Amino acid sequence: MIAPEFPEDLVWLNTDHSYRLGDLRGRFVLLDFWTYCCINCMHVVPDLKMLEERYPELVVIGVHSAKFENEMRVENIEKAVMRYGIEHPVVVDSGQTLWRTYGIRAWPSFVLIAPDGEILGRTSGEGIFSILMPIMEQLIPEYEKRGGLHRGDAVPRKAQKKASGPLSFPGKVASDGDNIFIADSNNNRVLIVSPEGRFVDVIGCGEEGYSDGEFGEARLFRPQGIAVVGDVAYIADTGNHMIRAADLRRRTLMRVAGTGRSGYPGLGGRGDEASLSSPWDLVFAGDHLYIAMAGFHQIWRMDLDGMVEPFAGSGAEGIADGPLEISRMAQPSGLTTDGKRIYFVDSESSSLRVIDGDVRTLIGRDLFYFGDIDGDFGRARLQHPLGLFYRNGSIYIADTYNHRIKKADLSERSIQTIAGTGRPGFADGASDTAAFYEPSGITFLGDSCFIADTNNHAVRIYDRRSGEVSTMRIDAKR
């Protein structure tokens, strides 16, 4: 079967040109159907880079077919391309035209097209490098014999933009009661600043990768959640699939859990021998560090002796309440606690949930039930929330894809917007006119709510007393 051609009116990103499959005859083409909320789609980006580097006969084209309404905006997709370091061209599949034409059913999915335009096969899920490498090793000699196989860069890339300020896509924020810890995710470091933004310290040299050691030499890879316990800041080193421990007095960073490779859900064990998968947030409660294990669709926990294990969630993606071991989750990405219960936002099901003996859903229904509705928990809707914080009987939520901050009153079982217009933007001032752009993390220090405003490369401050929103002026050394 010859691969269906691209419609001519689609928007292309990461390239100065639009392309037709006919333009790419003589090369293998791999279509990557993805959406930028999808954790599995994030995991395959390194595989795609390795395939392109290994096989100059191969052109990778991302086909962004959105799940959430917010992901349909071209400018939001551009931000995601920048955030995840995607270097190949991306075509915006408006209305899922290509999705339906190619019969795609899941994210991520892949279609391999031969140099003569014939569809060779398709697959879904992670591990595309190990799947495709032996196939390419067999196919390349075959098509070389036929003649007309081309090598080289058939699709010129555009230089990617970088954030110009001190932060780049900050993911999470935390506090030790005195200072604010900022996961400066795309600068591969954690900044420690005063509430006024004055530089205190920085964890990580800023270079992508993994290495332990002194703060100025150690490497992180797109860190997210932070939990400060005494003189130690635990860091969800998301891109490295690890938990790291920063000794704030000795100024050293070390790995305490994770092998550095994303694995499959297991039974846990010694921290440095257990495979983790995109740990996204952390919270300390009782004697354990709880981990939002987004890649496994589970909540894990680690004791301070370094043993780590699954705590809640079967590992099957979905939304199902009940006993810890059979409940289902969908990319849990934010954690908080009232000291007795663990609350979390389950981003792919757009839900607020609680672990209190078993797992219960407070807001949300299923993987495709989302929106922007305040009011009673039973009718309220969120859209891919990533952050939350418990304070005085309420949960404050970074409702990421709705570009709002919301407050869920647990006794009244009602949720209300406290800041944000619901549209992406950047504006300080009164809370009902202030604008955010995919806020992802939230914490409190006193009456000030600190917000990681991810796509604005900023930390914003919501003053609970005045209702005003301002932007933290960060005096951070690089």
ZAMARGU-4260 file (C-alpha; in steps of 0.2 Angstrom, whole numbers, plus 5000, padded with zeros to 4 digits):
<rodrens>
0) 5000/5000/5000 | 5007/5017/4995 | 5007/5029/5010 | 4993/5043/5009 | 5000/5060/5005
5) 5000/5074/5017 | 4987/5087/5015 | 4994/5104/5008 | 4986/5115/5021 | 4994/5109/5036
10) 5006/5119/5047 | 5024/5113/5048 | 5036/5117/5063 | 5055/5115/5065 | 5058/5118/5046
15) 5056/5132/5034 | 5047/5122/5022 | 5031/5111/5020 | 5034/5094/5013 | 5025/5081/5003
20) 5029/5062/5004 | 5033/5063/4986 | 5047/5075/4990 | 5056/5062/5000 | 5056/5047/4988
25) 5073/5038/4989 | 5073/5039/5008 | 5064/5029/5022 | 5052/5040/5031 | 5046/5037/5049
30) 5030/5045/5055 | 5029/5048/5073 | 5011/5051/5079 | 5012/5060/5096 | 5004/5073/5107
35) 5014/5083/5119 | 5006/5078/5135 | 5010/5060/5133 | 5024/5053/5144 | 5027/5039/5132
40) 5029/5051/5118 | 5043/5060/5128 | 5052/5044/5131 | 5054/5040/5113 | 5062/5057/5108
45) 5080/5050/5112 | 5076/5034/5102 | 5071/5045/5087 | 5087/5055/5088 | 5098/5039/5089
50) 5089/5032/5073 | 5092/5048/5063 | 5110/5048/5068 | 5113/5030/5064 | 5103/5030/5048
55) 5106/5045/5036 | 5094/5036/5024 | 5080/5039/5036 | 5069/5055/5038 | 5059/5056/5054
60) 5043/5067/5054 | 5033/5070/5069 | 5014/5071/5067 | 5007/5080/5081 | 4989/5074/5084
65) 4982/5082/5099 | 4972/5074/5113 | 4968/5090/5124 | 4960/5106/5117 | 4975/5116/5123
70) 4987/5105/5113 | 4978/5110/5097 | 4986/5128/5097 | 5001/5129/5086 | 5010/5141/5097
75) 5008/5128/5112 | 5015/5114/5101 | 5030/5125/5096 | 5034/5128/5115 | 5033/5109/5117
80) 5045/5106/5103 | 5057/5118/5111 | 5054/5110/5128 | 5058/5092/5123 | 5072/5096/5112
85) 5064/5089/5096 | 5075/5092/5081 | 5065/5084/5067 | 5051/5092/5057 | 5034/5092/5065
90) 5018/5093/5055 | 5002/5099/5065 | 4989/5087/5061 | 4974/5099/5063 | 4958/5089/5067
95) 4967/5072/5067 | 4966/5071/5048 | 4982/5061/5046 | 4978/5051/5062 | 4962/5045/5054
100) 4969/5042/5037 | 4983/5031/5044 | 4971/5022/5056 | 4981/5027/5071 | 4973/5022/5088
105) 4986/5026/5102 | 5001/5038/5106 | 5014/5036/5101 | 5012/5026/5085 | 5024/5024/5071
110) 5023/5021/5052 | 5038/5016/5042 | 5037/5021/5024 | 5049/5014/5011 | 5059/5024/4998
115) 5047/5020/4985 | 5032/5026/4996 | 5026/5009/5001 | 5020/5007/5019 | 5032/4994/5027
120) 5024/4993/5044 | 5017/5001/5060 | 5019/4999/5078 | 5015/5008/5095 | 5023/5012/5111
125) 5040/5014/5117 | 5056/5006/5112 | 5056/5011/5094 | 5075/5011/5092 | 5077/4992/5097
130) 5062/4988/5086 | 5067/4997/5071 | 5086/4995/5071 | 5086/4976/5065 | 5073/4980/5052
135) 5083/4995/5045 | 5099/4984/5045 | 5090/4972/5034 | 5080/4984/5023 | 5095/4996/5018
140) 5105/4983/5009 | 5089/4977/5000 | 5085/4995/4994 | 5103/4999/4989 | 5102/4984/4977
145) 5087/4991/4969 | 5095/5008/4967 | 5089/5025/4970 | 5092/5025/4989 | 5097/5043/4995
150) 5107/5048/5010 | 5110/5065/5019 | 5099/5078/5026 | 5084/5080/5015 | 5074/5091/5027
155) 5084/5106/5034 | 5081/5110/5052 | 5078/5127/5059 | 5089/5133/5074 | 5079/5131/5090
160) 5076/5146/5100 | 5081/5147/5119 | 5074/5156/5133 | 5083/5172/5136 | 5080/5175/5155
165) 5087/5166/5170 | 5074/5152/5169 | 5070/5139/5155 | 5053/5130/5157 | 5053/5129/5176
170) 5043/5114/5181 | 5041/5113/5200 | 5044/5124/5215 | 5046/5120/5233 | 5050/5129/5250
175) 5060/5124/5265 | 5051/5138/5275 | 5065/5151/5271 | 5069/5150/5253 | 5061/5144/5237
180) 5068/5130/5227 | 5065/5131/5208 | 5067/5116/5196 | 5074/5126/5182 | 5070/5111/5171
185) 5078/5115/5154 | 5093/5123/5162 | 5096/5106/5170 | 5098/5113/5188 | 5089/5118/5204
190) 5090/5136/5209 | 5088/5141/5227 | 5082/5159/5230 | 5075/5170/5243 | 5057/5175/5242
195) 5062/5191/5235 | 5072/5182/5221 | 5090/5184/5228 | 5102/5171/5223 | 5106/5158/5237
200) 5113/5143/5228 | 5112/5132/5213 | 5112/5113/5212 | 5119/5107/5196 | 5131/5114/5183
205) 5118/5117/5170 | 5124/5104/5158 | 5112/5090/5153 | 5117/5073/5159 | 5121/5063/5174
210) 5135/5064/5187 | 5136/5065/5205 | 5148/5077/5215 | 5149/5095/5221 | 5135/5106/5216
215) 5145/5116/5203 | 5150/5100/5194 | 5135/5088/5196 | 5123/5086/5181 | 5104/5084/5181
220) 5093/5081/5166 | 5076/5091/5166 | 5073/5090/5185 | 5055/5092/5191 | 5048/5089/5209
225) 5058/5094/5225 | 5055/5089/5243 | 5066/5097/5257 | 5069/5086/5272 | 5080/5094/5285
230) 5097/5098/5276 | 5093/5087/5261 | 5083/5092/5245 | 5077/5077/5236 | 5075/5080/5218
235) 5065/5070/5205 | 5078/5070/5191 | 5065/5066/5178 | 5075/5065/5162 | 5088/5053/5171
240) 5074/5042/5178 | 5082/5045/5196 | 5079/5052/5213 | 5094/5063/5218 | 5098/5069/5236
245) 5107/5086/5238 | 5116/5089/5254 | 5113/5107/5257 | 5127/5109/5269 | 5141/5099/5260
250) 5134/5105/5243 | 5135/5088/5236 | 5123/5079/5225 | 5121/5060/5224 | 5109/5047/5216
255) 5098/5038/5229 | 5086/5028/5217 | 5085/5023/5199 | 5097/5015/5187 | 5097/5029/5174
260) 5086/5019/5162 | 5067/5019/5161 | 5061/5002/5164 | 5045/4992/5167 | 5035/4992/5183
265) 5043/4981/5195 | 5044/4977/5214 | 5056/4990/5218 | 5071/4986/5230 | 5087/4994/5234
270) 5086/5012/5227 | 5101/5012/5216 | 5096/4995/5208 | 5077/4999/5205 | 5071/5005/5188
275) 5061/5021/5189 | 5052/5030/5175 | 5050/5048/5174 | 5048/5052/5192 | 5038/5069/5191
280) 5035/5075/5209 | 5040/5071/5227 | 5032/5074/5244 | 5038/5068/5261 | 5025/5061/5274
285) 5028/5050/5289 | 5044/5041/5286 | 5043/5040/5267 | 5047/5050/5252 | 5032/5048/5240
290) 5036/5048/5221 | 5023/5052/5207 | 5030/5039/5195 | 5022/5047/5179 | 5030/5034/5167
295) 5023/5019/5177 | 5006/5027/5181 | 5009/5023/5199 | 5014/5032/5216 | 5030/5024/5223
300) 5038/5027/5240 | 5055/5027/5247 | 5061/5025/5265 | 5077/5036/5270 | 5087/5020/5270
305) 5085/5019/5251 | 5073/5005/5249 | 5060/5010/5235 | 5044/5001/5230 | 5027/5004/5222
310) 5014/5010/5234 | 4998/5013/5224 | 4992/5009/5206 | 4993/4993/5196 | 5003/5001/5182
315) 4989/4999/5170 | 4984/5017/5163 | 4967/5022/5167 | 4956/5029/5181 | 4949/5017/5193
320) 4947/5019/5212 | 4949/5005/5225 | 4962/4996/5235 | 4980/5002/5232 | 4986/4988/5222
325) 4972/4987/5209 | 4968/5005/5207 | 4973/5013/5190 | 4981/5030/5187 | 4986/5040/5172
330) 5002/5049/5173 | 5002/5056/5191 | 5012/5072/5190 | 5009/5081/5206 | 5009/5077/5225
335) 5005/5085/5241 | 5000/5080/5259 | 4990/5085/5274 | 5001/5074/5285 | 4988/5060/5285
340) 4983/5058/5266 | 4992/5059/5250 | 4983/5070/5237 | 4989/5069/5219 | 4984/5076/5202
345) 4982/5063/5188 | 4986/5073/5173 | 4980/5062/5159 | 4964/5059/5167 | 4963/5078/5172
350) 4958/5073/5190 | 4961/5077/5208 | 4963/5061/5218 | 4967/5056/5236 | 4975/5041/5244
355) 4967/5038/5261 | 4968/5019/5264 | 4963/5016/5246 | 4962/5027/5231 | 4947/5039/5228
360) 4944/5052/5214 | 4938/5069/5220 | 4937/5077/5203 | 4937/5068/5186 | 4930/5053/5178
365) 4940/5046/5163 | 4954/5049/5151 | 4944/5060/5140 | 4934/5069/5152 | 4941/5087/5154
370) 4937/5105/5153 | 4937/5121/5163 | 4922/5120/5175 | 4922/5127/5193 | 4909/5122/5207
375) 4904/5106/5215 | 4917/5092/5213 | 4904/5081/5205 | 4903/5092/5189 | 4920/5101/5190
380) 4932/5098/5176 | 4951/5101/5175 | 4963/5100/5160 | 4979/5091/5162 | 4984/5098/5179
385) 5002/5095/5184 | 5004/5104/5201 | 4995/5105/5218 | 4998/5111/5236 | 4988/5107/5252
390) 4985/5122/5264 | 4972/5124/5278 | 4959/5112/5272 | 4961/5117/5253 | 4971/5110/5238
395) 4978/5124/5227 | 4980/5117/5209 | 4990/5122/5195 | 4977/5118/5181 | 4990/5118/5168
400) 4981/5117/5151 | 4968/5129/5158 | 4981/5142/5162 | 4973/5145/5179 | 4976/5143/5198
405) 4962/5135/5207 | 4957/5132/5225 | 4948/5116/5230 | 4939/5117/5247 | 4939/5099/5254
410) 4925/5102/5267 | 4914/5111/5254 | 4919/5099/5240 | 4919/5114/5228 | 4933/5121/5217
415) 4935/5139/5211 | 4947/5149/5200 | 4958/5161/5211 | 4969/5167/5197 | 4971/5167/5178
420) 4960/5171/5163 | 4959/5154/5156 | 4969/5159/5141 | 4988/5158/5138 | 4997/5174/5141
425) 5008/5184/5153 | 5001/5198/5163 | 5003/5203/5182 | 4990/5213/5192 | 4973/5208/5199
430) 4970/5189/5199 | 4955/5189/5187 | 4965/5198/5174 | 4982/5190/5177 | 4988/5178/5164
435) 4998/5162/5165 | 5005/5150/5152 | 5004/5132/5157 | 5008/5134/5175 | 5015/5117/5182
440) 5021/5119/5200 | 5014/5127/5216 | 5020/5130/5234 | 5017/5142/5248 | 5028/5152/5259
445) 5018/5163/5272 | 5003/5170/5262 | 5012/5170/5246 | 5009/5157/5233 | 5024/5154/5222
450) 5019/5147/5204 | 5031/5139/5191 | 5024/5147/5176 | 5032/5135/5164 | 5030/5142/5146
455) 5033/5160/5152 | 5050/5154/5159 | 5045/5163/5176 | 5040/5161/5194 | 5024/5171/5198
460) 5018/5176/5215 | 5000/5176/5220 | 4997/5186/5236 | 4983/5177/5245 | 4978/5193/5255
465) 4978/5206/5241 | 4973/5195/5227 | 4987/5202/5216 | 4999/5192/5205 | 5017/5198/5202
470) 5032/5191/5194 | 5048/5186/5204 | 5063/5196/5199 | 5077/5182/5200 | 5095/5188/5203
475) 5102/5171/5198 | 5120/5167/5194 | 5122/5156/5179
</rodrens>
